[in-house]
């Protein structure tokens, strides 16, 4: 049976819609991610799937933003 988890990480540095899109695309590239949504106003990104939190944080940081779980 497959179970899908939802993870929320904090993302700092998003200032516009393009930033949100960049973060979402970076997160979707991580193995195990089925969907991602970033919100600059709350400084959070929600990720569906079974990806490792460390990999999610690293993907966001590689995209140029500060992130932590």
C-alpha angles and dihedrals in degrees: 000000000000119000123193119211127200119219128187122203131182116244122190125194102042108135105164146016091273089058090053090050092049091052092046092050092048091051094047089057091062114101112256097024114128097176141354136194126187127198118194095194094058091034090228140120123203117209128192120204138050101288122144112260091225090057091050093052091047092051092053092046090049087055089057104263135109114249140173138168 
